[in-house]
């Protein structure tokens, strides 16, 4: 009797997990293409534009050359890709992107950027760029650069590693040498990463560095992008596998207290913030099983989706949340979108492995 009950319970759990996995992979979804206005491909960044961050004056920093630790199309893996940081000026979009020289003494040959974040120092006027680097030694690290606007170059200041930085995805700068970071999964090997994703376990974490690194949040399902409200009070984390944005209140000691989860029903990646309104802009993969096929063969197009999340009040938890789909594409414009960065009714849509798109927003 006991054995029969145990077997029935295990089968129920397995079937439930398979059903949830099929649902999360989006087999039930259909892509209906629409744009917010005229859109075009931005030439020069055609092997990935995984993350984008924008200054208050409209200069966009773009990471390219993402090195995955999971199975990926060989054309987008070392030595066939080069790690680069591009610059795009929203005020002069016709100039497209320029590759910024990387100055200073660090290992440029093993620079494969992923998430990035900008700290605009109000005291010194400096722009400090923090970049997740998937070094070929398999020791993830954060590279810190100072941006020289006159020469349009980045000067390397520091490399930060730590025992709690093991599966880095994104970084959030909150000071000249202080930042949060996300570990999307617990495992560091391809087999263990796939095992976590299939099992649906919540082993992802958020860490904080202020001279020493420590974990401040546990139990998230593939925490991906991370960003902060314009007033610095709230931190937003994209829990990709759970399809929601987790809202945290930030404490003085750097710790985070969860206050809300916002379900967006899509495979969200990075979170960008409109510095004027506080709106969240999400780059999403609407149909995950097609995106996974795209990562193995980039010639297979994958859907792209941009969501804008308006928070109806400044009081948390947010009683009113308005989620609007700004863009949906079948891959003909850009495949596998990972980030959507907004500035002055203009939009950059980046991708993990594909092209970079620019749109003018006429209607939402």
VOGU-3710 file (C-alpha; in Angstrom, 3 decimals, decimal comma):
1> xxxxxxxxxx> 0,000/0,000/0,000  2,743/2,428/0,997  4,745/1,613/-2,154  1,693/2,221/-4,349  1,056/5,614/-2,753  4,729/6,580/-3,075  4,838/5,596/-6,755  1,619/7,498/-7,449  2,997/10,581/-5,699  6,271/10,451/-7,645
11> xxxxxxxxxx> 4,430/10,011/-10,962  2,166/12,941/-10,127  5,160/15,147/-9,375  6,954/14,086/-12,555  3,891/14,675/-14,763  3,291/18,026/-13,067  6,887/19,068/-13,639  6,805/18,016/-17,300  3,562/19,922/-17,815  5,012/23,068/-16,218
21> xxxxxxxxxx> 8,187/22,746/-18,287  6,195/22,447/-21,534  4,158/25,498/-20,528  7,249/27,557/-19,670  8,868/26,642/-22,997  5,921/28,331/-24,715  4,610/25,593/-26,981  1,157/27,160/-26,667  2,240/30,639/-27,795  1,875/32,364/-31,167
31> xxxxxxxxxx> 3,930/35,366/-32,304  2,037/38,319/-33,799  4,581/40,752/-35,209  4,187/44,472/-34,488  6,518/47,425/-33,905  6,015/50,729/-32,027  7,159/52,728/-35,057  9,865/52,533/-37,742  12,582/50,042/-36,822  15,879/49,064/-38,436
41> xxxxxxxxxx> 18,926/46,912/-37,818  21,919/48,809/-36,432  24,984/47,726/-38,462  28,216/46,765/-36,737  26,853/44,711/-33,836  25,694/41,541/-35,548  27,154/38,870/-33,231  25,237/39,810/-30,119  24,290/42,819/-28,003  23,347/41,013/-24,809
51> xxxxxxxxxx> 23,049/43,992/-22,465  22,690/47,764/-22,776  22,910/50,560/-20,224  22,310/54,261/-20,918  23,600/57,469/-19,344  21,209/60,229/-18,320  22,293/62,088/-21,501  21,558/59,246/-23,920  24,879/57,447/-24,439  24,296/53,691/-24,607
61> xxxxxxxxxx> 26,957/51,112/-23,695  26,426/47,726/-25,357  28,091/44,402/-24,500  28,908/42,038/-27,371  30,686/38,693/-27,511  28,794/36,753/-24,841  30,574/33,493/-24,017  28,031/30,901/-22,876  28,847/28,066/-20,498  26,124/25,960/-22,088
71> xxxxxxxxxx> 25,745/24,476/-25,572  25,815/27,184/-28,230  26,230/27,670/-31,970  29,987/27,297/-32,700  29,901/30,500/-34,757  29,121/32,394/-31,542  31,750/30,680/-29,392  35,475/31,381/-28,917  37,613/31,774/-30,961  34,967/32,867/-33,474
81> xxxxxxxxxx> 33,795/35,840/-31,442  35,504/38,852/-29,930  34,473/40,518/-26,686  33,647/44,174/-27,314  31,854/47,154/-25,816  30,033/49,351/-28,322  28,818/52,913/-27,891  25,574/54,265/-29,377  24,362/57,863/-29,100  20,566/58,142/-28,927
91> xxxxxxxxxx> 20,946/61,818/-29,864  22,702/60,860/-33,116  21,243/57,455/-34,023  22,289/57,744/-37,663  25,931/57,304/-36,585  25,136/53,752/-35,421  27,697/52,065/-33,112  31,400/52,496/-32,538  33,665/49,966/-30,847  35,386/51,515/-27,856
101> xxxxxxxxxx> 39,104/50,906/-27,267  39,864/49,165/-23,966  42,838/50,794/-22,269  44,851/49,614/-19,284  46,498/46,419/-18,133  44,019/43,575/-18,147  43,576/40,368/-20,117  41,822/41,652/-23,275  42,214/38,281/-25,011  39,930/36,698/-22,409
111> xxxxxxxxxx> 37,296/39,420/-22,285  33,792/38,052/-22,972  31,241/40,542/-21,601  27,736/39,699/-20,460  25,709/41,960/-18,157  26,812/45,528/-17,532  25,858/48,546/-15,430  26,819/52,207/-15,321  27,481/54,339/-12,246  27,266/58,082/-12,883
121> xxxxxxxxxx> 29,272/59,649/-10,063  27,538/62,904/-9,149  30,520/64,085/-7,110  33,303/63,587/-9,662  31,272/63,614/-12,877  32,875/60,311/-13,897  31,029/57,472/-15,608  32,137/54,092/-14,240  31,175/50,977/-16,210  30,877/47,572/-14,507
131> xxxxxxxxxx> 30,960/44,521/-16,789  30,439/40,809/-16,139  33,310/38,943/-17,806  33,144/35,203/-18,528  36,897/34,673/-18,576  38,102/31,507/-20,313  39,605/30,355/-16,996  35,948/29,797/-15,974  36,443/32,224/-13,085  33,672/34,770/-13,575
141> xxxxxxxxxx> 34,647/38,300/-12,659  33,579/41,922/-12,742  35,681/44,350/-14,759  35,464/48,034/-13,784  36,228/50,760/-16,352  36,246/54,557/-16,407  34,659/56,054/-19,511  36,561/58,848/-21,258  33,915/60,688/-23,258  36,421/62,804/-25,187
151> xxxxxxxxxx> 38,314/59,833/-26,634  35,310/57,488/-26,523  37,398/54,852/-24,739  37,259/52,740/-21,595  40,137/52,701/-19,106  40,393/49,572/-16,975  40,463/50,312/-13,245  39,980/47,025/-11,429  39,081/43,335/-11,668  36,882/41,939/-8,884
161> xxxxxxxxxx> 36,471/38,239/-8,125  34,959/36,484/-5,140  33,938/33,099/-3,833  30,261/34,015/-4,258  30,701/35,086/-7,904  30,444/31,695/-9,590  27,694/31,888/-12,234  27,440/35,587/-12,942  24,775/36,961/-15,229  24,278/40,654/-14,494
171> xxxxxxxxxx> 25,669/43,430/-12,323  24,133/46,554/-10,760  26,484/49,390/-9,811  25,456/51,371/-6,709  28,764/53,139/-5,992  32,237/53,640/-7,467  33,252/50,218/-6,097  29,957/48,802/-4,805  27,599/46,580/-6,736  24,998/43,822/-6,675
181> xxxxxxxxxx> 25,331/40,763/-8,904  23,174/37,815/-9,938  24,179/34,149/-10,053  21,605/32,702/-12,433  22,266/29,065/-11,452  24,140/27,232/-8,704  26,085/24,827/-10,905  29,083/25,927/-12,929  29,256/23,014/-15,397  27,017/22,548/-18,429
191> xxxxxxxxxx> 25,495/19,287/-17,152  24,584/20,701/-13,731  23,142/23,860/-15,278  20,821/21,864/-17,535  19,883/19,689/-14,565  18,806/22,727/-12,551  16,731/24,090/-15,413  14,977/20,768/-16,023  14,337/20,187/-12,328  12,982/23,706/-11,875
201> xxxxxxxxxx> 14,824/24,288/-8,602  15,201/27,790/-7,183  18,931/27,861/-6,478  19,778/31,245/-7,991  21,124/34,052/-5,818  21,778/37,789/-5,625  25,070/38,936/-4,138  26,462/42,246/-2,895  30,014/43,573/-2,990  31,273/46,491/-0,885
211> xxxxxxxxxx> 34,895/45,408/-0,530  33,819/41,853/0,302  31,280/39,737/-1,522  28,320/38,056/0,153  24,977/36,536/-0,801  21,966/38,678/0,153  19,135/36,753/-1,571  18,683/33,014/-2,097  15,954/30,866/-3,618  15,357/32,544/-6,996
221> xxxxxxxxxx> 14,565/30,753/-10,248  17,316/31,803/-12,652  17,835/35,427/-11,579  18,990/37,272/-14,646  18,867/41,040/-15,140  19,023/43,383/-12,145  18,385/47,116/-11,875  17,400/49,851/-9,430  14,701/52,519/-9,146  15,747/56,113/-9,904
231> xxxxxxxxxx> 15,536/57,019/-6,196  17,682/54,014/-5,223  15,045/52,537/-2,891  14,029/49,445/-4,822  15,934/46,755/-6,692  14,295/44,763/-9,497  15,455/41,263/-10,408  14,281/39,294/-13,436  13,556/35,725/-12,328  13,596/34,273/-15,825
241> xxxxxxxxxx> 12,423/30,718/-15,158  9,572/31,979/-12,977  8,588/34,623/-15,569  8,373/37,382/-12,997  10,094/40,512/-11,759  10,985/40,312/-8,072  10,851/43,674/-6,272  13,133/44,212/-3,277  13,480/47,070/-0,838  17,115/48,018/-0,377
251> xxxxxxxxxx> 18,453/48,382/3,161  21,337/50,564/4,329  23,639/47,577/4,865  23,066/46,398/1,281  20,632/43,638/2,211  17,424/43,211/0,199  13,899/42,503/1,460  11,423/41,017/-1,006  8,138/42,929/-1,161  6,452/41,870/-4,420
261> xxxxxxxxxx> 6,539/39,670/-7,513  5,196/40,899/-10,850  4,204/38,142/-13,270  4,915/39,023/-16,913  4,195/35,615/-18,525  7,330/35,672/-20,684  10,971/34,607/-20,644  12,324/37,923/-19,435  16,041/38,622/-19,529  17,417/42,077/-18,689
271> xxxxxxxxxx> 15,651/44,925/-16,873  16,275/48,522/-17,916  14,873/51,608/-16,175  13,562/54,860/-17,621  15,406/57,309/-15,343  12,647/59,934/-15,713  9,493/57,879/-15,187  10,840/54,835/-13,360  9,192/52,509/-15,902  10,726/49,066/-16,332
281> xxxxxxxxxx> 11,696/47,959/-19,856  12,107/44,217/-20,337  13,805/42,335/-23,143  12,093/38,952/-23,401  12,158/35,657/-25,279  8,448/34,958/-25,787  8,791/31,339/-27,006  11,629/29,690/-25,144  11,850/26,402/-27,042  12,413/28,313/-30,304
291> xxxxxxxxxx> 15,012/30,509/-28,602  16,854/27,376/-27,437  16,942/26,128/-31,038  18,284/29,528/-32,075  21,165/29,328/-29,589  22,276/26,060/-31,208  21,917/27,407/-34,754  21,733/31,184/-35,118  20,396/30,885/-38,679  17,118/29,694/-37,140
301> xxxxxxxxxx> 15,139/32,830/-36,218  13,653/33,252/-32,770  11,014/35,594/-31,448  11,737/38,848/-29,681  9,513/40,766/-27,283  9,721/44,082/-25,447  7,511/44,813/-22,440  7,060/48,108/-20,625  6,029/47,840/-16,979  4,508/50,983/-15,464
311> xxxxxxxxxx> 4,244/51,020/-11,694  1,067/52,819/-10,723  2,303/54,384/-7,499  5,453/55,077/-5,522  4,116/53,037/-2,616  5,095/49,386/-2,514  3,843/46,803/-2,988  2,611/48,401/-6,180  -1,184/48,168/-6,205  -1,419/49,042/-9,906
321> xxxxxxxxxx> 0,941/47,535/-12,480  0,407/48,196/-16,184  2,245/45,787/-18,519  2,227/46,600/-22,207  3,780/44,787/-25,131  5,716/47,426/-27,076  7,283/45,159/-29,688  6,900/41,603/-30,917  9,015/40,177/-33,718  9,309/36,759/-35,325
331> xxxxxxxxxx> 13,059/37,078/-35,815  12,963/38,950/-39,104  14,221/42,111/-37,342  16,092/40,669/-34,369  16,238/37,155/-32,907  16,347/36,239/-29,230  15,977/39,663/-27,635  17,709/40,069/-24,289  17,385/43,762/-23,477  15,302/46,827/-24,323
341> xxxxxxxxxx> 16,790/50,222/-23,529  14,611/53,332/-23,749  15,572/56,990/-24,125  13,438/59,927/-25,296  10,900/57,913/-27,310  13,652/55,816/-28,876  14,450/52,187/-28,258  17,414/49,858/-28,646  16,642/46,142/-28,664  19,634/43,886/-28,070
351> xxxxxxxxxx> 19,995/40,145/-28,476  22,035/37,335/-26,983  23,633/36,181/-30,240  22,000/38,095/-33,072  21,605/41,662/-34,296  20,878/45,006/-32,625  17,719/46,913/-33,542  16,750/50,582/-33,214  13,157/51,822/-33,146  11,428/55,163/-32,963
361> xxxx> 8,394/54,973/-30,703  5,295/56,474/-32,284  2,690/54,515/-30,361  2,488/52,032/-27,488
//
